[in-house]
Amino acid sequence: MNTKVLTAHVPLSLAEKVDQIAARMERSRGWIVKQALSAWVDQEEERRRMTLEAMADIEAGQVIDHQSVQVWADSLSSDKPLPIPR
């Protein structure tokens, strides 16, 4: 696998936590950072996918009006919460 070195300045307290986790897991600092970065990239890609999906729903008119959502949200603290609006 081809790789590329990335350099980043991080707060000392964060670097120390990474080192502690690496020691506890008996892994290298690089492995820990690669795992964390990979998880973050996956999360951001999923966030973008969901945002584009939501925007397509809006363009298609598939929305729930604010009043319906507010009534539902208010019901969540009651003894008989309403079903999720559709």
N, C-alpha and C positions, 0 to 999 in steps of 0.2 A: 504494500500500500504506500502510495506517495504521501508524504507529510509536509507540513510547513510549520515553522516555528513562529508562534505569536508571543509578543511580549506585552505585558500589562502591568501597570503600577497599581497595587491594591493596598488598602490599609493594613498596617502591621497586624492588627488584631484578627483580620480575616485570614491573612497568611498563616498565622499561628494556629487558627482553627483548622485550616486545610492540613497543616502538618500533623496536628493531633489526630485528625480523622485518618490520614494516611498511615500513621503509626499504628493506630488501633486496628485498621483493616489489613495491615501488612501489605500495603500497596504504595506505589510511588506517588509523589506529589503530582507529577504529570498525569498519572492515571486518574486521580481524583478530579483534577481540573478538567480533563477531557470528558469524564462522565458528567460533570456538572454543566459544562458548556453544551454537550450534546442534548441533555435534558432541556436546557433553556431554549436551544434552537428548535427542538421538537415542539415545545410549548408555544413559542412565537409563531411557528408555521401553522399550528392548529388554531391559534387565535386569529390569524389572517384568514384561514379557510372559513372559519365561523363568521367572521366579519363580512366576507364576500357573500356568503350564503345569506346572511341577514339582509344585506343590501339588495340582493336579488329578490328576496321576499318583499321588501318594501316597494321595489319597482313594480312587482307583480300585484301590489295591493293586498298582500297577505299580512295584515297588521291587526293588532288588538288595540282598541282605543284606550286611552289613559284612564278614563272613568271606570271601565271594566276591571282593569288591573288594580286600580286603587281600592275598589270595593272588595275584590278578592284578597288583596294584601291586608286590608283592615279586618277581614274575617278570620285571618290566621290566628289571631289572639283570642278568638271566641271559642265557645264549647262546640260549635258546629261550623268548622271552616268550609267555605265554598269550594267547589272543584275548580281546577285551573281553567281560566277562561280560554276559549279556543277561537 
